[in-house]
Amino acid sequence: MAPLQVLTVSQLTFYIKSLLEADANLGAVIVSGEISNYKNHYSGHRYFTLKDENATLKCVMFRTSAQKLRFEPDNGMKVLVRGRISVYPADGSYQLYAEDIQPEGLGALHLAFEQMKAKLEKEGLFSPAVKKTIPKYPGNVGLITAEGSAAYRDVVSVLARRFPYAQVIFAPVQVQGAAAAASIAAALQRFDELGCADVIIVCRGGGSLEDLWAFNEEIVARAVYACRTPVISGVGHETDFTICDFVADIRAPTPSAAAELAVPSAADEKIRNAMLAVRCSTAVWNFIAAQREKVSALAQSPGLAGPASLIDTYRQRIDLNMLDIDRAVRMRLKGERAGLDILAGKLQTMSPLRVLLRGYSIVQNESGGIITDASQTQQGGKIQVLLAKGGLRCTVDEIDGEG
C-alpha cells in the first residue's frame, strides 16, 4: 500500500469542494425545506438554513440573485430552492448556493402580492379616510396607459360619448415589463406637479398576474398615494385586483368603467337640468300666484277699499281719546288741589306763628338759642323776644327762679 499523503486543511477542503462541484447532480438541484435563521444582510446577500424533520442545510443567495425575488422570504416559510452545492472553505461546511426561491404550494407572485398588500395596508395607504373625492364636472381628465392600446381607445370613446366637454390629457407609458412600474409612477408624479388634470385614470386591459404586475409594484402604489389629484384605477378585468386598485381613490373593474366613473353623463345631466328647470318654473309661478292672491285680499280690505272713511273713523277716535284725556287730567288736578289744601291747613295749624298770634312770644339768647328756663339767663343779660309782629331786644333786670 502506498504511503498516505499528508494534506493541509485547505488542500483537503478544496479537494472535497472540487469533487462536489464536479458532480453534475449537485450542480443543479432543487431542495424542499423550511426556512430558519433567515437574515437579509446589508450587503444584499441572503443567509438562511433549510431544514426538515431530520436534517439542516446552510444556504446563501447572493445579491444579484436576491434582487430578482418577487417576494421576501421569512422564517417558517416552506420553499423550493434552486441552486448548486459547494463547500465554503472558511468553515469547511458544504452549503447550497441559491439562485431562485419559490414558495411551496403558493406562487411567488401571489405571495409577493399578499406581502405588499399587508405592508401598505398596515401603513394606512388603503384607509378610506385618505380617499379624495372625484370632481363632479372635471374639465381635464388625465389618462395613463399604453399608447394605441384597447384600454386607451375604450376610455377615450367613453369620455367622448358621456361628457364631450372634458379634455383628455394623455400620458403614454409602458404597462408591462421591467420598466413599466417606474414609467407609470413618473407619469403620476408629472401630472400632479403640473396640476393639469382634475382627475387621473390609470388603466390597462386584462392579462395574467405577471402581465399586470407593474400595478402591484410599491413605487406605483406610493406614487398614487402621494398624488394630490384624485386617481381612478381601472386595471384588468372585473375579477382582477391590483395594489394600485386598493390605493386609488376609486377602483373600477375595467378601463371603460373607470371612464364612466370619471365623468357624468351629459345626456343624463341635460334631462336632470330640464326637470330642474320645470320645477323652478312651477315654483316661481306658484309663488307669483300666491302673491297675487295676497294683493287681491289686501285690495279688498276696508283700508284700501275706502281709505277716506277709514281716516274719518280714526279722526273721530282720536277726538274721543283727547276728550277722555282732558277729563282725566282735570279730575287729577282737582284731586291734587284738594289734597294740597288739606296739607296747607294742617301746616298752618301747626305753625309757630299761629301760636304767636294768640299772644305768646319766643325768647332767644344772643346766640339765637331758645330760652325755656329762667336759669338759662342772668341778670343784666341780653335777650331777644320774637312776637307775632316784630321783636324786642331786652335786658334782664330781675330773674324769678320760681317757674
JOHUBEL-V869722 format. One record per helix or strand of 2 or more residues. SS is the DSSP state (~ for helix, > for strand). FROM is the first residue (numbers start at 1). LEN is the number of residues. Records with the same first field share a line. If there is no record, write none. Layout:
SS = FROM-LEN + FROM-LEN
//
This chain:
~ = 9-14 + 24-4 + 63-4 + 108-16 + 128-3 + 150-13 + 180-15 + 213-4 + 218-9 + 243-5 + 255-8 + 266-34 + 302-4 + 307-43 + 352-6 + 374-3
> = 29-12 + 46-6 + 56-6 + 78-11 + 93-11 + 140-6 + 167-6 + 199-6 + 230-6 + 250-2 + 362-3 + 382-5 + 391-5
//
